[in-house]
Amino acid sequence: MIESLLLRWVLTGVFAAITVWCARVLLARPTRPAGRIDAACHVLMGLAMVAMTWPWGMTVPTTPQVVIFGTACLWFASRVAFGAEHGGAHAPRPRLAGTHHAVLMAGMAWMAVSMPGPLGAPGSGSGGHHHASGGGAASMSADTATTALLVGHIVLGVVFVALCLPWLARAFDLGRRLPDPGAPRLGHVVADSTCHALMSFGMGVLFLALATATG
């Protein structure tokens, strides 16, 4: 959850735009079945990121999110393992693109697990107070776990922000050629690369916000 109301709305707008674009890719013709599954995974990711931005998102059940994004992670990872392309023209290195998608989905599953919630999920205040009353050793263990979670969120936040840079650089590089009558789909490639850059950046911001809440 994001504490700043302004940042909530900004991120909601960004995630909503990502979701709309991925839905457009999902429904576009012609699109191969594997491409539609890729796009569907990103649509679900966009919707989940919108929810995670707001307080009501903490009431969304954790298990379905873990199952969905864990399965999506395995989907992208299996495609990388078998050498399948991801995104075709917008991805000069399909294996790296597929790996990036798999890592994003794994990050979503982990965020769903570690986000504070009313049911005593990791990072929520209720569990910490209960263990603190049990004795010094339990309190120290809880403090260690909280610190590890905090560091992990910060590291993941920085990593995901950094991972947006190759996509962003590609979008800027190709965008300088617009409009290009000789490449009618170049605008699609630029928009798709920008979408993936924003996904990664938004994920990083959410992890850093989660670190703030954990601390």
KARA-V821020 format. One record per residue. N is the residue number from 1. RES is the residue in one letter. PHI is phi in whole degrees, 0 to 359 (* if undefined). OMEGA is omega in radians with two decimals (none if undefined). NEAR is the number of other C-alpha atoms within 12 Angstrom. Layout:
{{N & RES & PHI & OMEGA & NEAR} {N & RES & PHI & OMEGA & NEAR}}
//
This chain:
{{1 & M & * & 3.11 & 39} {2 & I & 266 & -3.11 & 33} {3 & E & 286 & -3.10 & 20} {4 & S & 287 & -3.13 & 17} {5 & L & 294 & 3.14 & 14} {6 & L & 297 & 3.14 & 13} {7 & L & 294 & 3.08 & 21} {8 & R & 302 & -3.10 & 27} {9 & W & 291 & 3.12 & 19} {10 & V & 298 & -3.14 & 19} {11 & L & 294 & 3.09 & 34} {12 & T & 299 & 3.10 & 29} {13 & G & 297 & 3.13 & 21} {14 & V & 295 & -3.11 & 30} {15 & F & 293 & 3.10 & 38} {16 & A & 295 & 3.11 & 30} {17 & A & 297 & 3.08 & 28} {18 & I & 300 & -3.11 & 38} {19 & T & 297 & 3.13 & 31} {20 & V & 297 & 3.13 & 25} {21 & W & 296 & -3.13 & 30} {22 & C & 294 & 3.06 & 35} {23 & A & 295 & 3.09 & 27} {24 & R & 297 & 3.10 & 23} {25 & V & 297 & -3.13 & 31} {26 & L & 300 & -3.04 & 25} {27 & L & 266 & -3.07 & 20} {28 & A & 291 & 3.08 & 17} {29 & R & 234 & -0.16 & 11} {30 & P & 276 & 3.06 & 12} {31 & T & 225 & -3.14 & 17} {32 & R & 293 & 3.14 & 18} {33 & P & 306 & 3.14 & 15} {34 & A & 297 & 3.10 & 23} {35 & G & 294 & 3.11 & 29} {36 & R & 292 & 3.09 & 23} {37 & I & 295 & 3.08 & 26} {38 & D & 304 & -3.10 & 38} {39 & A & 295 & 3.12 & 34} {40 & A & 297 & 3.09 & 29} {41 & C & 300 & -3.12 & 36} {42 & H & 286 & 3.04 & 42} {43 & V & 298 & 3.12 & 34} {44 & L & 298 & 3.11 & 31} {45 & M & 296 & 3.12 & 43} {46 & G & 299 & 3.12 & 38} {47 & L & 297 & 3.14 & 31} {48 & A & 294 & -3.14 & 41} {49 & M & 292 & 3.04 & 47} {50 & V & 299 & -3.13 & 35} {51 & A & 298 & -3.09 & 31} {52 & M & 292 & 3.14 & 41} {53 & T & 284 & -3.01 & 40} {54 & W & 247 & -3.13 & 29} {55 & P & 303 & -3.12 & 20} {56 & W & 294 & 3.11 & 17} {57 & G & 294 & 3.13 & 25} {58 & M & 287 & 3.12 & 32} {59 & T & 268 & 3.11 & 23} {60 & V & 291 & -3.11 & 27} {61 & P & 305 & -3.08 & 23} {62 & T & 284 & -3.01 & 30} {63 & T & 302 & 3.12 & 18} {64 & P & 300 & 3.13 & 17} {65 & Q & 295 & 3.13 & 35} {66 & V & 297 & -3.14 & 26} {67 & V & 296 & -3.09 & 20} {68 & I & 296 & -3.05 & 27} {69 & F & 282 & 3.01 & 38} {70 & G & 295 & 3.10 & 30} {71 & T & 295 & 3.11 & 22} {72 & A & 297 & 3.09 & 35} {73 & C & 299 & 3.12 & 33} {74 & L & 295 & 3.11 & 26} {75 & W & 299 & -3.12 & 29} {76 & F & 293 & -3.14 & 38} {77 & A & 296 & 3.13 & 31} {78 & S & 293 & 3.11 & 21} {79 & R & 293 & 3.07 & 27} {80 & V & 296 & -3.11 & 24} {81 & A & 298 & -3.12 & 17} {82 & F & 265 & 3.04 & 14} {83 & G & 76 & 3.14 & 17} {84 & A & 287 & 3.11 & 24} {85 & E & 280 & 3.10 & 28} {86 & H & 234 & 3.06 & 36} {87 & G & 83 & 3.05 & 34} {88 & G & 58 & -2.98 & 23} {89 & A & 294 & -3.06 & 21} {90 & H & 278 & -3.08 & 32} {91 & A & 237 & -3.13 & 28} {92 & P & 295 & 3.10 & 20} {93 & R & 233 & -3.01 & 21} {94 & P & 305 & -3.13 & 24} {95 & R & 294 & 3.11 & 24} {96 & L & 294 & 3.11 & 26} {97 & A & 297 & 3.12 & 35} {98 & G & 296 & 3.10 & 35} {99 & T & 296 & 3.11 & 29} {100 & H & 299 & 3.13 & 33} {101 & H & 297 & 3.13 & 43} {102 & A & 297 & 3.13 & 33} {103 & V & 295 & 3.10 & 30} {104 & L & 299 & -3.13 & 43} {105 & M & 294 & 3.07 & 40} {106 & A & 296 & 3.10 & 32} {107 & G & 297 & 3.10 & 38} {108 & M & 295 & 3.13 & 45} {109 & A & 298 & -3.14 & 33} {110 & W & 293 & 3.14 & 32} {111 & M & 297 & 3.11 & 45} {112 & A & 299 & -3.13 & 40} {113 & V & 287 & -2.99 & 31} {114 & S & 269 & -3.12 & 36} {115 & M & 290 & 3.09 & 45} {116 & P & 300 & -3.12 & 37} {117 & G & 205 & -3.10 & 30} {118 & P & 287 & -3.07 & 20} {119 & L & 260 & 3.10 & 19} {120 & G & 80 & 3.11 & 20} {121 & A & 294 & 3.12 & 25} {122 & P & 306 & 3.14 & 31} {123 & G & 99 & 3.12 & 35} {124 & S & 283 & -3.03 & 25} {125 & G & 286 & -3.00 & 23} {126 & S & 296 & -3.09 & 18} {127 & G & 294 & -3.10 & 24} {128 & G & 297 & -3.13 & 26} {129 & H & 293 & -3.14 & 18} {130 & H & 296 & -3.12 & 16} {131 & H & 289 & -3.11 & 19} {132 & A & 297 & -3.11 & 18} {133 & S & 284 & -3.06 & 15} {134 & G & 276 & 3.14 & 15} {135 & G & 142 & -3.07 & 14} {136 & G & 295 & -3.11 & 13} {137 & A & 296 & 3.13 & 13} {138 & A & 294 & 3.12 & 18} {139 & S & 296 & 3.13 & 19} {140 & M & 295 & 3.11 & 18} {141 & S & 297 & 3.13 & 17} {142 & A & 295 & 3.12 & 27} {143 & D & 296 & 3.11 & 23} {144 & T & 296 & 3.13 & 16} {145 & A & 296 & 3.13 & 22} {146 & T & 296 & 3.12 & 28} {147 & T & 296 & 3.12 & 20} {148 & A & 298 & 3.11 & 20} {149 & L & 295 & 3.13 & 31} {150 & L & 298 & 3.14 & 27} {151 & V & 298 & 3.14 & 21} {152 & G & 299 & 3.12 & 26} {153 & H & 296 & 3.13 & 33} {154 & I & 295 & -3.14 & 27} {155 & V & 299 & -3.14 & 21} {156 & L & 296 & 3.11 & 33} {157 & G & 300 & -3.14 & 31} {158 & V & 294 & -3.13 & 25} {159 & V & 298 & -3.11 & 25} {160 & F & 292 & 3.05 & 35} {161 & V & 296 & 3.13 & 28} {162 & A & 295 & -3.11 & 24} {163 & L & 292 & 3.12 & 29} {164 & C & 284 & -3.00 & 31} {165 & L & 296 & 3.11 & 25} {166 & P & 301 & 3.10 & 27} {167 & W & 296 & -3.12 & 36} {168 & L & 295 & 3.13 & 28} {169 & A & 298 & 3.13 & 19} {170 & R & 295 & 3.13 & 28} {171 & A & 298 & 3.12 & 30} {172 & F & 294 & -3.10 & 22} {173 & D & 297 & 3.14 & 20} {174 & L & 284 & -3.12 & 28} {175 & G & 296 & 3.13 & 24} {176 & R & 291 & 3.14 & 14} {177 & R & 270 & -3.11 & 19} {178 & L & 280 & -0.18 & 20} {179 & P & 281 & -3.12 & 15} {180 & D & 231 & -3.12 & 15} {181 & P & 301 & -3.14 & 10} {182 & G & 282 & 3.13 & 10} {183 & A & 226 & -3.04 & 16} {184 & P & 297 & -3.12 & 13} {185 & R & 262 & -3.10 & 20} {186 & L & 296 & 3.10 & 25} {187 & G & 299 & 3.08 & 25} {188 & H & 298 & -3.13 & 27} {189 & V & 296 & 3.13 & 31} {190 & V & 297 & 3.14 & 33} {191 & A & 297 & -3.12 & 29} {192 & D & 293 & 3.10 & 39} {193 & S & 296 & 3.09 & 37} {194 & T & 297 & 3.12 & 34} {195 & C & 301 & -3.13 & 35} {196 & H & 292 & 3.07 & 46} {197 & A & 296 & -3.13 & 35} {198 & L & 292 & 3.07 & 39} {199 & M & 301 & -3.10 & 48} {200 & S & 293 & 3.14 & 43} {201 & F & 296 & 3.13 & 33} {202 & G & 298 & 3.07 & 46} {203 & M & 299 & 3.11 & 47} {204 & G & 298 & 3.13 & 34} {205 & V & 297 & 3.12 & 37} {206 & L & 297 & 3.11 & 45} {207 & F & 294 & 3.11 & 40} {208 & L & 293 & 3.07 & 32} {209 & A & 293 & 3.10 & 32} {210 & L & 294 & 3.08 & 39} {211 & A & 297 & 3.11 & 33} {212 & T & 298 & 3.13 & 26} {213 & A & 292 & 3.14 & 26} {214 & T & 292 & -3.13 & 30} {215 & G & 290 & none & 23}}
//
